[in-house]
Amino acid sequence: MRVENAESGRIADALLIVDDEPDMVRLLKRTLEPDLGCEAKTALSGEEALAVLENAPIDLVLLDVKMPGMDGLEALERIRRDHPWLTVVMMTAHGSIELAVEAIKMGAYDFITKPFDHEALVWHLTKALERSRLLRQNRVLQQRVQQRQAFGNIVGKSVKMERVFEAVQMVAKTDVTVLITGESGTGKDLLARAIHDLSERQAEQFVAVNCPAVPENILESELFGYRRGAFTHAVQNRIGLFQEAHRGTLFLDEIGDITTTIQTKLLRVLQTKEIKPLGDTKSIRVDVRLVASTNRNLPEKIQRGEFREDLFYRLNVLPIELPPLRERREDIFLLVDHFLEKHCRELRRSPKQISPMLMELFFRWPWEGNVRELENIIMRGVLLAPGDEIGVEHVGLQGKLPERHCLVENSSHLPEYREAKEEVLKRFHENYLEKILSATQGNVTQAARLCGLERQGLQQVMRRYGIQPEKYRGDSSGS
């Protein structure tokens, strides 16, 4: 574990010293740690060094060339293969400069000769650590760009969506099967694509199939392919989607709607990693990462005998649930801004905004169609609103306003957009917190657990809107 530099507050760099002479290793560790401000680990052989690299974060390797067993050049080759971002500085005696040159050709950053001047050694290693920091910063920036691109169309900052993003980042780098659950219109297809884009398979194919849209007799041949003559009109061989997604990701959208016949064949593929095209006698091995989604309650379908339990457990290795829009209403403003910008650009319309009255309606709407329904309404408004403001009359929602719909009594003085937005938020929080605190008799800890917030986060919201838990407490007390 890396140590923290008390003066700077940052995590210290980690150096690995590799030499077969124990006295040399101890001397280097004792002198380099304070002079470089780093944490130094040691290894007495190439094999031991590789083991350290597998179990600890290292920024720089100081590696001796001449060692018994696995020498420095062989260790360097393994390091470059398994840890290509790692900076390596070689140590060599006077008589083996040619080996040092060979090491540079193999990817070492620098070399230093023995016996070495300590100040010169510190200078060389300082430069090497600067390179390591730049590479590390570059990788972090690349990862952030990659994440922004992967999540670019998935908008949300609510607690529930942050948990979804965390789960995706955690699972993306693995190869396990993922089951995404959620109502229609929540964006399960976008999440599946994000998992692929953040995975090691991102350069390969992402193949998606909407299972309910393909008839059963065709879905089987689409997934597994077929050989010429397998059935009528099969006049030539055709590869299936599993082969098309080889080394990539196959996304089976709404897998809960497939028949038990296809379920059995999918289970076999998950178990054996092999497929058998229709009409073929030989199996074909495939390397595919499977992501599936469903808006169905699969445990209920299992109880009714409509879904195989063994397939469910194969799919449900790492489940991710996308919340419906009505459970993350705080994201509505972000989504509105996102869709306005997107569709004004794509439809070549001037920038528009939502009227306060329509925004309040959005905030109270049940959103049975979830994010997809909101996007369709925004697109309709962008197309039909003649001016810069989209109102209820432009999206076909006249007469559907809830009670207490007006932010102002008349239109002679419309509030500014931010003022109207804050008023809607205030009403929402007062109404929501009143219900949840009443249900828990003012117990803040229990209320936080029910609404999915941290206790401190809920208290912060309550303070902002002047909500006192004491008024909801009966004879019992809560905290």
Buried (B, 14 or more C-beta within 10 A) or exposed (E): EBEEBEEEEEBBBBBBBBBBEEEBBEBBBEBBBEEBBBBBBBBBBBBBBBEBBEEEEBBBBBBBBBBEEBBBBBBBBBBBEEBEEBBBBBBBBEEBEEBBEBBEEBBBBBBBBBEBEEEEBBEBBBBBBEBBEEBBEEEEEEEEEBBEEBBEBBBBEBBBBEBBBEBBBEBBEBEEBBBBBBBEBBBBBBBBBBBBBBBEBBEBBBBBBEBEEBEEEEBBBBBBBBBEEBEEEBEEBBBBBBBBBBEBBBBBBBBBBBBEEBBEBBBBBBEEEEBBBBBBEEBBEBEBBBBBBBBBEBEEBBEEEBBBEEBBEBBBBBBBBBBBBBBBBBBBBBBBBBBBEBBBEEEEBEEBBBBBBBBBBBBBBEBEBBBBBBBBBBBBBBEEBEEEBBBBBBBEBEEEBEEEEEBEEEEEEBEEBEEBBEBBBEBBBEEBBEEBBEEBBBBBEBBBBEBBBEBEEBBEBBEEBEBEBEEBBEEEEBE
